[in-house]
Amino acid sequence: MHFRNRLYLFALSSLLVLAGCADDQTQQNNETVGGEQDEYLPPLHENPDELFADAPKNDALPTEGKADAVYPAQFTELLETQSPVKSQGRRGVCSIFSTVALMEHLYIQEGTYLNPDFSEQYLQWSAKFEVGAFPNTSGSNARSNLDAIVRYGIVEEDVWPYESGGWTSSDDPACGEEDKPTRCYTNGEPPAEAADAEKWYLPRSRWISTRPNDIKAHMHTKKSAVIVGLDFFYQAWGHGGSPLTTSKEYSRNGYVFYPNEVDKEKSLENRAGHSILLVGWDDNLEVPRLDENGEPMVDDNGEPVVDKGFFIFKNSWGTGWAEESPYGAGYGFISMDYVEEYGRGRVAEAPEFEIPEEVCGDGLDNDGNGDVDCDDSVCSEHATCQETSDTQTYSNTESVAIPDNDENGITSTITIDDTGTIGAMSVNLDITHSYIGDLSVMLEGPNGDLAVLLDSSESSEDNFNGTIVVTEFEGVDAQGDWTLYVWDEAKYDEGTLNEWSLEVTY
């Protein structure tokens, strides 16, 4: 039997490639030799119907951009705002990776958060447990993944790092059963750190037509990449599970051509899918299509059959794939005809950030412009930045224990004997506490007005040692008693008010 046919049968019977369950040796080969086709078996999406679930066909979607718009022959500027290429390892979670790749790209493009690294592990769990999508398989799709991000948010990678292998019976006995519970597809539940961690969101998402001009219009006008879920054709991708001859040269360069008829037929016998992120295009790139024997195709007149016009895409098979791509290892080129006929597209809007105002006098660069307090132009008229201003500090260094879960709390007082109108005020707090989110802290002025300094929240951080700018008392006479109230409003964690002070600028 021909070696490739033996390989194909082996892939079907034992590697379970389509279920995303390639073995450890296969993963090692992928990472080290990449384009060596006899061993190249990256995991795929086991059920492409999931990738296309609820996706309308192109003729039911609106046209993007203007009908007479003219786009450049080559568009590559979005490659400048991509996060590093990642590998999905041995798990069939390509749609999770393409979704996170889009999210990281949008955060970089927005400009506030320049080095995002979000957790694929968390998104896989959220899509299945919070959204409830496809609980009985490892797969998902861009819509469900983006729904999870829009509705619930995801955490950063270091909070719940991605695990390249799926759970087996050695991780959980139930994962060896035929009807595995959903936790086997998510590698369990998020750790406590992930539950408490900051969540990151996108505003909304929608389907987009995969007609070439519609994708170009979106990329060019929105400056945003496009997720595409696709039917997978093994020979066209140079996948080692194909019974047909594949091209090492094409795979090294990341070329994915429109499939020939035999490739379509053979691929449907073991149907699979894949999800990628489109990040640009090249209208002038020409790549000969290959026939079932891996030779350049010719038409009835003996003329070469060439694919002209390719989208540039980011893949999730690591840097061992397309290692000679001109845009970097892990980036490929896929026929626009392939994408239009066999793909479904999804896009999302960039994150919405409200740039905070600079708080004059807290020692922080609140608005992120690189200037702090008086160095920031918005603080030029502030009392603390005037040469004629007089700043005095008043302190109470008496340590007071904060009773646990006590509605009466504690009080501590600073008496100011000086007279004068407050131009600016800040409070310096030094509190030791094992769960600062249990605390509420307020300041009462001599006039009876109150200012909230810390409000009880779900923060799991411990201790607080910092400065809080208070604007409520500007224009008030400083003389008199200033009272600090501290309450612990939950059980189990205790702490101490070590000291506090008032910094008043007259």
N, C-alpha and C positions, 0 to 999 in steps of 0.2 A: 504494500500500500504506500502511496506517495506520502512523504513526510508531512506535508501540509494537511492532507486529509486525516492522517493520524492525529495531528495536533488539533484539528477541528473537532473530531470526535472526543478527544480527551477533554477539550474545553467544555463541550456540551455535557459530558457525563460526570466529570469529577470536580472541575474548578468552580462551577456555578458562577461563572463570570457575570452573567446578567443579573444575578442577585447581589452583586457587589461583594462577593465572598472569595476573591482571589487569595491564595495562600501567602504565607510570609515570604517564601522564595520568589514568588511572582512580584510582590511589592519590591523586594530587593532588586530584582532585575529591572523593573521600571525605573527605579531611582538611579541605577548605575549605567545601564546601556540604552535606555530610552528607545531609540529608533531600531534596535535589533529586532526585526519583526517576528522571528521565530519564537521569541519569548515575551513579546509585547502584549500583555493582556490586562489593561486597566479596567477597573470596574465600571459598569454601566447602570443606567436606570432600568430596573427590572420590568416596569410596566409603563410604556410611553403614554398610555391612555390617561395616567395620572398627570403627566406633564401637560396634557391638553384639556384637562377637566374644566368645563365651563368656559373654555376659550372660544369666542366667536370666530368664524371664518373671516378672511380678509374682506370679502364683499359686504360684510355686515358692519365693518368698522369705518370710521370717517377717514378722509384723506388728510394727511398732515401737511402743513405748509401751503404755499401758493402753487397753483397749477403751473404757472409760468416761471417758477423759481429755477435758477441755474446754480448747481453745486460744483465745487471744485472736483477735478478728476481724482484727487487724492486728499484724504482728510485723516490726519494723525494726531491732532492736538490733544485729544482725550487721553492719549497714552501718557501724557505728562502728569496726569492726575490719577494714576492707578496705584493701588497698594501692591506689595510684592506678590508674585505668583505663589500659590499654595498647592498642596496636594491633598486630595480627599482620601489618600491611602487605600485601604482595602474595603471601604464602605461605599455602597451605592447611593451617595448623597450629593450628586452633582448639582442639583437645583439649590441645595443649601449653600454650596460654595459660590455659585453664580450670583445668588441673592446677596450674600455678604460682600462679595466683590463689588456689586453695584452700590451697596450702602457705603462701603469704605470710599469708593470713588466719589460719591456725592458729598460726603463729609470733607474730603480733600478739596473738591471743587468749590464748596461753599467758602472755605478758607479759614474758618474758626478753629478747626481741629485738624492739624496737618498730618498727624501720624496715627490715624485710627487703626485699630486691630480688634475687630469684634468677634464674638464667640460663635463659631459654627455649631459647637456642641450644644450651647444654650438654645440656639434657634431651632435645631432639630427637635429638642424637647418641647419648646413653646408651640411649634407648629402642630405637634401631635397631641399635647396635653391641654394647652390653653385654647388653641383654635379647634382642635379635634379633627384635624385632617389626616386621612390615611393612617389610622392607628395600627393597622395590621401588616404594614410593609415598611421597609426602610425608606421608601421614596416619598416625594412630596412634589410641589410645583411652585412656581414663582408667585402665583396669586396667594396661596396659603401662607407661604413664607413671609411675603410682604404684609399680609394681614396681621400676622403675629407681631411684626415690627411696628406697624402703625398703631395697633391696639394695645400691645403690652410692652413693647420695647425689648431690647436685648442688652446683654452686658458685654464688657470687654473680655478679650481672650484670656488674660491672665487670671480672671476670676474663675473660669471653668474652661481649662485648655482642651483642645480637640484631641480625641483619642482615635488613632488611625485604624484601629481594628474594632469590629463590633463585638458585643458581648456574646459569650458562649456559655455552655453549661458549667464551665469552671468558674465563671463570674456569678452566675445565678442558675440553679438547677432548672428553673422554668424555661430558660433560654435554649435548652436542648429539646424541648417539646415541639411537636408539629405545629400546634396553635400557640405560638409564643405571645406572652403579654407585651403590651406596647413598650414597657420599660426596657425590653431587650433591644428594641430598635433605637432607643435614645441613650443607651448605656446608663440607665438609672435616672435618678432625680438630681436636680441641681444641688450643690452643696450649700450650706447655710450662707456662706460668703456671697454666693450668687443671688440668693433671695434678697439680701440686704443691699446689694451693690446698686450703684446708679444705673438706670436704664436709659438707653439711647433709642431715638425714634426717627421715623420718617413721616411726613404729613399724610401722604395718600399715594395710591398707585392705580394703574389702569392697564387694560389691554391696548396693544398697538398693532396695526397692520404690519405684516412682514414684506409688503411690497417694497422694493429697494428704495424708491423715492420717499416713501413714508418714513422709513428708518433714517435715511439721510437727513430729511427735514428735521426730525426730532434731534438727532445728534448735533446738527449744525446750528439750530436755533436755540435749543435748550442746553447745549453743551453737556449732554448727558448720554451715558451708555444705555444699551438695551439688552435685557435678558431674553434669550430665545431657547425654548425647549424644542427638541427635534426628534424625528424618527432617525434611528441610527443605521447606517449602511457600512458594513464592516470593511469591505475593500476600499471604499471611498476614503475612509478614515485611516487606512493602513493598520487596522486592528488585527492582532495575531489570531483571533478567533475565526477569521475568514477562511473558507476553503479555497478561495481564489488567490491568485498571486498578487502580492502587495508590493508597494514601492518604498524601499528604505529612504531613497532620496526625498520623496514627497513627505514622508513623516519627519525626516530631519529638518525640513523647511517649514513644516506645519501646513502643507497643502491638503485641503479636503475638497475633492472635486464632485461634480454632480454624478450620482451613481449610474452605472450602466444597467441594462435590463436584467442581466444575470445576477448582478450584485443585489438588485432589488428583490429578486425572487429568492435567492439564498438567505438574505438577511431577514426576510419575513418568516422564514422557517424557524427562526429563533429571535423573534422581534425584541428589540430593546430601544432605549431612548437615551438622550444625553441633553444636558443643559449647559449653555455657554454664555459669555458676556461679549456682545459686539461693541467694539470700541473705536472703530474707524472703517475706512474703505479704501480700495484702490481700483478705479475703473479700468486702468490700463494693464493690469496684471493679466497675463495669459498663461494658462496651464493646460496642456493636452489632457483630455479625458483618457482614461485607461479602459481597455476591454477586459473581458473575464480572464485573459491570460497575462494581464499586466502590461500589455503593449499599447502604444498610442492608438486610439481609435481613428478610423477613417470612415467617411460616408460612402454612399453608393458610387460616387465619382472618384473615389480614392483620395479625396481631400481630407486633411487632418480635422478632427473634431476637437475644438478648443473651447474651454471655459474662459470667458473674458468678463472681468468684473467680480471682485471678491470683497467680502467684508473681512476686516481684521478682528480677531477675537482673542479673548483671554480664556485659557482653559484651566481646569482644576486637576491636572495630572502631574503637577510638579514641574521641575525644570529638566527632568530627564526626557521630556517630550519636546519636539520641535527645537532641539538644542541649537540649530543653525538658523533659526528665524532671524531676519534682520531687525526685528523689534524686540528681540530678547527671547531666551528660552521660555517655553510655555505659552507663547503667542503664535497663533496660526492664521491661516487664510481659508475662508470657506466660500464656496460658490454662492453668489447672490441668487441664482436660480434654485439651488438646493434650499436655501433659507426661505425663499418665498413659497415654494411648493410644500415643504415638509416641516416648516417651523411655525411656532406661535410665540408672539412677542409680548413682553410686559415691561412697563417703565414705572418709575417712581419720581416724585418731586423731591427737590433738595431739602435738607433740614432747615427749619426756620429758627433762627436765633435772634433774640433781642439783645443787642449789645448793652450791657449795664452801664449806668452812669458812673463817672468817677466820684468816689466818696472822699472828700477832702479831709485828710487828717488821720486816716486809718493805716497808713503805711503800705497800702496795696495798690496795684495797677488794675483797678476795677474794670476799666473799659478796654484794657488790652492794647493800648496804643503805644506802650513802652515808656510812658511818663507817669510818675507817681506823685500824688498830692500836689505840692506847690510847683512842681516841674510841669504839671499838666495845665494847659491854658485855661481850662474851665474852672480852675481853682484860683486864678489870679486875683479875684476880688474877695476871696474867702478870708475870714478874720485871721485864720492861722497863718496866712501867707503875707500879711501886712507887716512892714518893718516896724511900725509903731505899736504893734500888738504886744500884749503882756500875757504870757501863759504861765499859769500856776498849777501845781499838782498837789492834791490833797489825798491823804491815804489813810486806810484803816488796815493795820497789819495783824489784827486779832483773828486767830484761826477759830472757826466755828464748825462743828460737825453738823452735817445735813441729815436729819432723820429720814429713814426709809419709809416711803408710802405714807407720808404725813401731810394732811391738807393744811396744817398750820405753818409748816416750814420754819424758816429762820428769818431773822432780820439783822441787819448790820447798818450802822449809821456813821456818816461823816458830817461833821459840823464845819461850815465855812463861815469864818468871822469877817472875811473881806467883803466889802460892798462893791458893786459894779455890775454892769449889764453884760450878760453872757453873749459873746460873739460866736463862739464855737465850744462844743463840749464833746469829750470822749470818755468812755469808761474802760478801765483796764481790769479784767477779771482773771483771777488765778484760782481755778477750781479743780480739785482732784475728784474724779468720779468714774466708776467702772462702766457706766452706760449713760453718756451725757444726754441721750434722747429722753431720759426720764425727767429731766429738769425743766422748770420754767423759772425765769429770772426777770424781775421788773425793778425799775428805779422810780421812786416817788420824790418829787421836788418839794421845796418849802411851800410852794403855792398849791400843793395838793394834786398837781397833774402827774400822770403816769406815762412811762415809756417802757415798752417791751424790749428786753435785751436778748433773751433766749426764750424760744417757744418750744414746748414739749413736742417731740417728733419721733420718728422711727429710726433715727440715726443710732447706729451701734458703736460709734466711736467713743473712746474714753477720754476723759479730762478736757479741760478748756483753759487755754492760757493765751489771751489775745485782747485786741482792742476793738471796741464797738463805738462807732460814731453815733451820737445822739443829737438829733436836730430839734426835738420837741421843745427844748428849753431855751433856744436862741431868742434873745431879747428879754429874758427874765432876769431879775436880780439874783445874783448867786448866793447872797447871804442867807444862812439858815441851815436847817437839818435836811440832809439828803439820805433817804432810807432805801436800802437794797433788800428786796424780798426774794427768797429762794425756796422753791418747793420741789420735792421729789414726789412725782405722781404715779409711781409704779413700784411693784414689789421687787425684792431680791438684791438690788444694787444700792450701795451706799457711797457717801463721799464727804468731802470737806471743802468749805470755802476757806482757802488759805489766806488770801488777802485781796483787797481791791482798792482802786484809786479813781479819783476824778481829775481829769485834765481840763482846765477851763481857760479859754482865751478871752480876754477882756478887750 
